[in-house]
């Protein structure tokens, strides 16, 4: 996988590099301008002022991050009553889906279980990006709500070591192009 300009990982890396450079520069400037004969009271007064500003800045950044990312949480809203149910069973070393295809834009609820040991149900879009995962356990039914938007063949991989053939435990799920009528 290669990163391209404009991707979130690149932006985070650039911001981190800039902040790290500014922090190192600040430390160098403070270290070079330090005096040995400073009264403790002066250091304490300045220190408390800096600490108060630092706390205020951290709280402001924290609140801003929470507010800005709140609407991008990956959790489904609503009861799921209007979702297409796809039953998924994992076993050594297969995935069984019913139905195994939906139309793009259809809300889907994957009802995932296992017939033998624990498995990790990982769904990858046609570009190879992980779009959802949930644990598949015997005797339990875990749900994963997604709305696949990209038509194509989605790969299912096991994300939990489950035996000698774990590495080849794959399945597929097909997302058909969107049509005016909804589900196929």
N, C-alpha and C positions, 0 to 999 in steps of 0.2 A: 504494500500500500504506500503510495507516495502522497505527500501533502502538497497542496497548491495554495498560492496566495489567496487570501479571502476565506479560508477555512477556519473554524473556531480554534483548532489546535495551534495554528500559526499565530493567530491574534493573541492567544494566551501566552505563547512563547515570547512574542515580541514585547508584550506588556511586562512580563516577568523580567526579561533582560533589561528593559529600561528602568524598572523599579530597583533591581539589584544594582545597577550601575549608579543610580542616584544615592542609594543607601551607602554603598562603598565610598562614594565621593564625600558624603556627609561625614562619615566616620573619619576619613583622612583629614578633612578640614577641621573637625573638632579636635582630633589628636594633635595637629600642628599648632593650633591656637591655644592649647591648654597652658594654664599658668600653674605654678606649684604653690603659690602663696595666696590661695583663695579661702576666705572664711567659710566655715561650715554652714552658717546661717544663710549666706548668700547662695551656696550650692543647694541647700534644702529649699529655699524659696523658689528658685528657678526650676528645680526638679519637680516640685509639686505643680507649678504652673504648666510645665511641659506635659506632665502626666495627665492633668485635667484636659488639656487640648487633645492629647493623643486618644484618651478614652472617648471624648466627644466625636472625634473623627472616626474611630473604629465603630462606634454605635451607628453613626450616620451611614457609613459604608455597608454595615450589616443590614440595616433596615432597607437601604436602597436595593441591595442584592436580593433580599427576600421578596420585596414588592415586585421587582422587575422579573423575577423568575417564577413567581407564583402561578402565572397563567400558562407556563410551559411544563407543568408537572405531568408526568406520564400516566397518571391515574385516570381511569375512565369515569365519566360522570353519569349519573342516572342509574336506574335499576338494572339495565341490561335487557329489559323485556323485548326491545326491538332488535336485538342482535341475532345474527345467524349462529346457531349452536353447531360447533364442530367437535365431535367426540374423538379424543386422542388416547390411544393406549400404547405404551412403550413396553418392550420386552427384549430379552437378550436375543438377538441384536437387531431389532426392527422397530418401525413406527407404523401404526395403523390409524388412519384418519377416515372419518365418515361425517359428512362428505369431504372429498379431497380437493374441492375447487369452489371458489366464489367469484363474484364480479368485483372489480376494483371499486373502492368507495363503500363497500358493504361493511357495516360494523359486525365484527366476528367475536364470539366468545368461545375460546378453546377450553374444553372441559378435559383436563389432563390427568391421567392415572397410569399406574404401572401394573403389569401382570406378574412381576417376579421380584426385582430388586429396585433400588432407587436409580432414577435416571434424571438427567437435566434436559428438559425440552428447550432447545434454542432454535428460534426461527430467524433465518437470514433472508433478506430481500434479494432480488436478482443481481444487485450490485455487490453482494457479499457483506452487507452491513447487518449486524445483529439488531433486529427490531423488537424482539421480545424474548423473554425466557421465564420459565417457571419449573418448579420441581415436580417430577413425576414419581409418586410413591405408592406402593401397594396398599390398598385399603383406603386411600384418600383421593379426593377429587379436588384439584387446584384449578383455578380459573385464570385465564389470561385474556384480557379484552384488548383488541386491536382493530384498526380500520386500515387494511392494506390499500395503498393508493397507487402503487406501481404494478401494472400488469406484468406477468411473467411467472417463472417457476421459482418458488421460494424453497430453499433447502432447510431441512431440519437435521440438526446435529445433536448428539448426546453431549451434554456439558458436565456430566458426572461420571467418573470412572466406574464402569459397571461390569467389567470382565475382560477377558483376553481379546475379544473382537470389538471393544469399545470404539476404537479409532475408525472403524468402518460402519458404525451404526448411523445410517443416514436415511432420510425420507424426503419426500417432496410434497409441496402444497402449491396448487396452481391458482393464480389470480388472473381471471379473464378480463379483457378490456371492458370498461364500463358501458352499460347499455341503458336505454331509457327505462327499462322495466325492473331494474334492481337485480335480485338473485336469479341464477340460472334455473 
